[in-house]
Amino acid sequence: MKKQALGEDRVGRLIASLSFPAMTGMMITALFALIDTFFVSLLGSSALAALTFCIPIEVLLTSTGAAAGMGITSLLSRTLGKKNYAEADNIAWHGLMIAVIYGAFFTWLGLVSLEQLLLIFGCSPAIFTLCRDYLFIILLGSIFSFIPMIASHIVQGEGNTRLPMLCNVVAVSLNVLLDPLLIFGPGAFPALGMRGAALATVLSQMISTVVLIYLMFKDKILLSWKLSHFRPRVSVVAGIYRVGMPSLIMELSAVFIMSYLNKVLVGYDHTAVAALGVFFRIRSIFYMPVYGLAQAAMPIAGFAYGARQPDRVKETIFKTSFLSFIILIIAWFIMHNYAREMIEIFSKDPVLISMGIDCLHLATLFLPIMGPIIILNNVLQALGKGTAAMYLSLLRQLGIFLPSLILLPHYFGVKGVWLAFSLTELLSTFVAGIFFINLWKQLQERKRYTLVMLRRRGYFKNRFLAWLKW
């Protein structure tokens, strides 16, 4: 039955069963990340700004793993849809091998090139030492970031979103417990400051890695994890990066944008950088349910595409896009009505509070639009159309956001930086619409009769109501 679930269960039921654990785990992760930020904020605004400056390098770390993970999820789900379970095992083993290689590379990078890396990403001299202390430990333990990250994508590819949720909960719970002990050093614990925050992160990831690997091999669903199925092949790696490489390019462009964004904001003051960091943490809480939906959509859409069931792909896109839009409407309402209360959690500095409120209001004017765009991007990758997903992301980031970030601050100052987010969301709608229409045409089985079908009275209404049924 488990092997038939992705191909035969109702799409609405699958979305609910797969997205709820992913949403829960991601929401808990985002919430605890906020708590982690809160503890760091108690060290002062410089520490909060340093944490924000470290975000581009941390994104570089996670983006390389996530890119490979996206490729693995896409290739694995499509392979499982074709019922080629031995080859699916081989893909999974390749994923773990990639995780180990990534971990070794970034550990080496932290040992020999950390200071140059910080300078490249725009770290200011005032907080250079804080950033270095934090990132040295993060990079040294990076293998415990890559293994659970890629392993989570592997089990998601076979339709298991509960296990990644469990391991996320374990990691973030331990992180929050260790943070006050290692940052402030009560009792016998040493007060390590920013180094303590990094050490808490690495230790929690280490334990989470052990739990995930143990349960992944113990509670198998579709994969058998037979070592005899592992055959190192360039073709498998190429298949992973056919989707993963465009995703990596997307993420690297995001790292570039964030680095440039930090350089723009530091031209005002560190308070602006700290406000951006708080905004990212708050926004991440509301984005996580959408990412949970997107992660549920990937194995369902990928499996259906591999099994030649285009109507299930379309139904998956419609249902998850509709839900993501509703979620972000609620998020928009909360951020626009309770901005002050959320900012005051992290700081009592009136300047930071005022700037943070402006950021939350001006940077989220068209927030709900981003839900369907995130879904579309992930589904494109799940279907093996990583290049299309890359173009969509690059047009949004480099074609819209970067020019907005260059032009708007000249006219509106720091508020122009916040407005750049909203303008990008608005203009991205038109770009995403083109990609959506093109994908929809590719999924249309009876292309010659499409126009006739659309002209049929009540056709679209009936399809709309049918796809709303769960």
C-alpha positions in Angstrom: 0.0 0.0 0.0 2.8 2.4 0.9 4.3 2.1 -2.6 0.9 2.9 -4.2 0.1 5.9 -2.0 1.9 8.6 -4.0 0.3 7.3 -7.2 -3.3 6.4 -6.1 -4.3 8.3 -3.0 -6.4 11.4 -3.4 -4.2 14.4 -4.0 -5.8 16.5 -1.3 -5.2 13.7 1.3 -1.6 13.3 0.2 -1.0 17.1 0.5 -2.5 17.1 4.0 -0.5 14.0 5.1 2.8 15.1 3.6 2.7 18.8 4.2 1.5 18.8 7.9 4.7 17.2 9.2 6.8 19.3 7.0 4.9 22.5 8.0 5.1 21.6 11.7 8.8 20.8 11.6 9.6 24.0 9.6 7.4 26.2 11.8 9.1 24.8 14.9 12.5 25.4 13.3 11.7 29.0 12.4 10.2 29.6 15.9 13.3 28.3 17.6 15.5 30.3 15.2 13.7 33.3 16.5 14.5 32.2 20.0 18.1 31.7 19.0 18.1 35.2 17.6 16.6 36.5 20.8 19.4 35.1 22.9 22.0 36.6 20.6 20.2 39.9 20.7 20.8 40.0 24.5 24.5 40.4 23.7 23.7 43.7 22.0 22.9 45.2 18.6 26.5 44.5 17.4 26.0 40.8 18.0 22.6 40.9 16.2 24.1 42.7 13.3 27.0 40.2 13.2 24.4 37.3 13.0 22.8 39.1 10.1 26.1 39.5 8.3 26.7 35.8 8.7 23.4 35.0 6.9 24.9 35.1 3.3 27.6 32.6 4.2 25.2 30.4 6.0 22.9 30.6 3.0 25.9 29.6 0.8 26.3 26.6 3.1 22.7 25.5 3.0 22.2 26.4 -0.6 24.8 23.9 -1.9 23.2 21.2 0.2 19.6 22.2 -0.7 20.5 22.3 -4.4 21.8 18.8 -4.4 18.8 17.8 -2.2 16.3 19.3 -4.7 17.9 17.3 -7.5 17.9 14.1 -5.4 14.2 14.6 -4.5 13.2 15.2 -8.1 15.2 12.3 -9.6 14.3 10.0 -6.8 10.5 10.6 -6.9 10.5 10.3 -10.7 12.5 7.0 -10.5 10.1 5.7 -7.8 7.2 6.7 -10.1 8.7 4.3 -12.7 8.9 1.6 -10.0 12.7 1.3 -10.4 13.5 0.7 -6.7 17.1 -0.6 -7.2 18.0 2.6 -9.1 16.3 4.7 -6.4 18.6 3.1 -3.8 21.6 4.0 -5.9 20.4 7.6 -6.1 20.0 7.7 -2.3 23.6 6.4 -1.8 24.9 9.0 -4.2 23.2 11.7 -2.1 24.9 10.6 1.1 28.3 10.5 -0.7 27.7 14.1 -1.9 26.8 15.2 1.6 30.2 13.9 3.0 32.1 15.6 0.2 30.4 18.9 0.8 31.1 18.7 4.6 34.8 18.1 4.0 35.1 21.0 1.5 33.4 23.6 3.8 35.4 22.4 6.8 38.6 23.0 4.7 37.2 26.4 3.7 36.7 27.4 7.3 40.2 26.4 8.2 42.1 28.2 5.5 39.9 31.0 3.9 37.4 32.2 6.5 38.7 35.8 6.8 38.9 36.3 3.1 35.4 34.9 2.8 34.1 37.4 5.4 35.7 40.3 3.5 34.2 39.1 0.2 30.7 39.1 1.8 31.1 42.7 3.0 31.7 42.2 6.7 32.5 45.5 8.4 35.6 45.9 10.7 33.4 46.8 13.7 31.9 43.3 13.9 34.6 41.3 12.1 35.8 39.4 15.2 32.2 38.4 16.2 31.5 37.1 12.7 34.7 35.1 12.6 34.2 33.5 16.0 30.7 32.4 15.0 31.4 31.1 11.5 34.6 29.3 12.3 32.7 26.8 14.5 29.8 26.6 12.0 32.1 25.7 9.1 34.1 23.3 11.2 31.0 21.3 11.9 29.4 21.7 8.5 29.3 18.0 7.8 26.6 17.7 10.5 24.6 20.3 8.5 24.9 18.6 5.1 24.2 15.0 6.1 20.8 15.6 7.7 19.9 18.2 5.0 20.4 15.9 2.1 19.2 12.8 4.0 15.9 14.7 4.6 15.5 15.4 0.9 16.1 11.7 0.3 13.3 10.5 2.6 11.0 13.3 1.3 11.5 11.9 -2.2 10.0 8.7 -1.1 7.0 10.5 0.5 8.2 10.6 4.1 8.0 14.1 5.6 7.5 13.0 9.2 11.1 11.9 9.8 12.7 15.2 8.7 10.1 17.0 11.0 11.2 14.8 13.9 14.8 15.5 13.4 14.3 19.2 12.9 12.4 19.2 16.2 15.3 17.4 17.9 17.9 19.8 16.5 16.2 23.0 17.2 15.0 21.9 20.7 18.6 21.1 21.7 19.8 24.3 20.1 17.5 26.4 22.2 18.4 24.4 25.4 22.1 24.8 24.8 22.0 28.5 23.7 21.6 30.1 27.1 24.1 27.7 28.7 26.9 28.2 26.2 26.3 31.9 25.4 25.9 33.2 28.9 27.6 30.5 30.9 25.5 30.0 34.1 27.0 27.8 36.8 29.8 25.6 35.6 29.3 26.5 31.9 31.8 28.9 30.3 30.3 32.1 28.8 31.3 31.8 25.2 29.2 34.6 23.6 28.8 34.2 19.8 31.1 31.1 19.9 28.6 29.6 22.3 25.7 30.2 19.9 27.7 28.5 17.1 28.7 25.6 19.3 25.1 25.1 20.4 24.1 24.9 16.7 26.8 22.3 15.8 26.2 20.1 18.8 22.4 20.0 18.1 23.0 19.2 14.5 25.4 16.4 15.4 22.8 14.7 17.6 20.1 15.2 15.0 22.3 13.6 12.3 22.7 10.5 14.4 19.0 10.2 15.1 18.1 10.8 11.4 20.5 8.3 10.0 19.5 5.6 12.5 15.7 6.0 11.8 16.3 6.4 8.1 17.9 2.9 7.9 15.5 1.4 10.5 12.1 2.6 9.2 12.3 2.1 5.4 9.3 3.0 3.2 10.2 2.6 -0.5 14.0 2.4 -0.3 15.7 -0.8 0.8 19.1 0.9 1.3 20.9 -2.2 0.1 24.6 -1.4 -0.3 24.8 -3.8 -3.2 22.6 -1.4 -5.2 25.2 1.4 -4.9 27.0 1.8 -8.2 29.0 5.1 -8.4 28.0 6.5 -11.8 28.6 9.9 -13.4 25.1 9.6 -15.0 23.5 9.6 -11.6 25.4 12.7 -10.4 24.5 14.4 -13.8 20.9 13.5 -13.2 20.9 15.0 -9.7 22.6 18.2 -10.9 20.5 18.6 -14.0 17.9 19.8 -11.5 20.3 20.7 -8.7 22.7 22.9 -10.7 20.1 25.4 -11.7 18.9 25.4 -8.1 22.5 26.0 -7.0 22.8 29.0 -9.4 19.5 30.3 -8.0 20.8 30.1 -4.4 24.2 31.6 -5.3 22.4 34.5 -6.9 20.5 34.9 -3.6 23.8 34.9 -1.7 25.1 37.6 -4.0 22.0 39.7 -3.5 22.1 39.3 0.3 25.8 40.3 0.3 25.0 43.4 -1.7 22.0 44.1 0.5 24.2 44.0 3.6 26.7 46.5 2.0 23.8 48.9 1.1 22.4 48.8 4.6 25.8 49.1 6.4 26.1 52.4 4.5 23.3 53.7 6.8 24.2 52.0 10.1 24.3 48.7 12.0 20.8 49.3 13.2 19.5 48.9 9.6 21.4 45.6 9.3 20.0 44.4 12.6 16.5 45.4 11.5 16.9 43.3 8.3 18.0 40.3 10.4 14.9 40.5 12.6 12.7 40.9 9.4 14.2 37.8 7.9 13.6 35.8 11.1 10.0 36.9 11.4 9.2 36.4 7.7 10.7 32.9 7.9 8.0 31.9 10.4 5.3 32.7 7.9 7.1 31.3 4.9 7.7 27.9 6.5 4.1 26.6 6.0 4.4 27.5 2.4 7.8 25.7 2.1 6.1 22.7 3.8 3.4 22.7 1.1 6.1 23.0 -1.5 8.0 20.0 -0.1 4.8 18.0 -0.1 4.1 19.0 -3.7 7.5 17.8 -4.9 7.2 14.0 -4.4 3.5 14.0 -5.4 4.1 16.0 -8.6 7.3 14.2 -9.4 5.8 10.8 -8.9 2.7 11.6 -11.0 4.9 13.1 -13.7 7.1 9.9 -13.8 3.9 7.8 -13.8 2.5 9.9 -16.8 -0.4 11.3 -14.7 -0.4 15.0 -15.8 -3.9 15.7 -14.3 -2.5 14.8 -10.8 0.4 17.2 -11.4 -2.0 20.0 -12.3 -4.3 19.3 -9.3 -1.2 19.3 -7.0 -0.1 22.7 -8.3 -3.6 24.2 -7.9 -4.3 22.9 -4.4 -0.9 23.8 -2.9 -0.9 27.3 -4.6 -4.4 28.1 -3.3 -3.4 27.1 0.2 -0.1 29.0 0.1 -2.0 32.1 -1.0 -4.4 31.9 2.0 -1.5 31.3 4.4 0.3 34.4 3.3 -2.8 36.5 3.4 -3.0 35.6 7.1 0.7 36.4 7.5 0.3 39.8 5.8 -2.5 40.7 8.2 -0.4 39.8 11.3 2.8 41.6 10.1 0.9 44.7 9.3 -1.1 44.8 12.5 1.3 43.5 15.1 4.7 44.7 13.7 5.6 46.7 16.9 4.9 43.8 19.2 7.1 41.5 17.2 10.0 43.9 16.9 10.0 44.7 20.6 10.7 41.0 21.4 14.2 41.5 20.1 15.0 45.1 21.1 13.9 48.1 23.2 16.0 50.5 21.1 13.4 53.0 19.7 15.5 53.5 16.5 15.6 49.8 15.8 11.9 49.4 16.6 10.9 52.3 14.3 13.1 50.9 11.5 11.9 47.4 12.0 8.2 48.4 11.8 8.9 50.3 8.5 10.7 47.2 7.2 7.9 44.8 8.1 5.3 47.1 6.5 7.0 48.3 3.4 8.7 45.0 2.5 5.5 42.9 2.6 3.0 44.9 0.7 2.3 42.1 -1.8 3.4 39.2 0.3 0.6 36.7 -0.6 1.7 36.6 -4.2 4.9 34.8 -3.2 3.0 31.7 -2.1 2.1 30.4 -5.6 5.5 31.5 -7.0 7.3 29.4 -4.4 5.1 26.4 -5.3 5.6 26.9 -9.0 9.4 27.0 -8.6 9.5 23.8 -6.5 7.1 21.9 -8.9 9.3 22.9 -11.9 12.3 21.3 -10.1 10.3 18.2 -9.1 9.4 17.7 -12.8 13.0 17.9 -13.8 12.6 21.4 -15.3 15.4 22.9 -13.2 16.5 25.2 -16.0 13.0 26.8 -16.1 13.0 27.2 -12.4 16.4 28.8 -12.5 15.3 31.4 -15.1 12.3 32.2 -13.0 14.4 32.8 -10.0 17.2 34.7 -11.8 14.7 37.0 -13.5 13.1 37.7 -10.1 16.4 38.3 -8.2 18.8 39.7 -10.7 16.3 41.1 -13.2 13.9 42.8 -10.7 15.2 42.9 -7.1 18.8 44.0 -7.9 17.8 47.0 -10.1 15.2 47.9 -7.5 17.8 47.7 -4.8 20.1 50.0 -6.8 17.5 52.6 -7.8 15.0 52.9 -4.9 17.4 53.9 -2.1 18.5 56.9 -4.1 14.9 58.3 -3.9 13.6 56.9 -0.6 16.7 56.2 1.5 16.6 53.1 3.7 12.9 52.8 3.1 13.7 52.3 -0.6 15.6 49.1 0.4 12.4 47.8 2.1 10.2 48.8 -0.9 12.5 46.9 -3.2 11.2 43.6 -1.7 7.5 44.6 -2.4 8.2 45.9 -5.9 9.9 42.6 -6.7 7.0 40.6 -5.4 4.5 42.6 -7.6 6.5 42.4 -10.8 7.4 38.7 -10.2 3.7 37.9 -10.6 3.8 38.7 -14.3 7.0 36.7 -14.9 5.7 33.7 -13.0 2.5 33.8 -15.0 4.4 33.2 -18.2 6.1 30.2 -16.8 2.9 28.9 -15.3 1.0 29.1 -18.6 3.9 27.4 -20.4 4.0 24.5 -17.9 0.2 24.1 -18.0 0.4 23.7 -21.8 3.1 21.1 -21.5 0.8 19.1 -19.0 -2.2 19.3 -21.4 -2.8 15.8 -22.8 -5.4 16.8 -25.4 -3.7 19.9 -26.8 -5.8 20.0 -30.0 -9.0 20.3 -28.0 -7.8 22.7 -25.4 -9.5 25.8 -26.9 -12.8 23.9 -27.4 -12.7 22.7 -23.9 -12.1 26.1 -22.5 -15.1 27.5 -24.5 -17.4 24.8 -23.1 -19.8 26.5 -20.7 -18.9 26.0 -17.1 -15.7 24.0 -17.9 -13.3 26.1 -15.9 -15.8 26.5 -13.1 -16.3 22.8 -12.8 -12.5 22.1 -12.9 -12.0 24.8 -10.2 -14.6 23.3 -7.9 -13.3 19.8 -8.5 -9.8 20.8 -7.5 -11.1 22.4 -4.4 -12.5 19.1 -3.2 -10.2 17.4 -0.7 
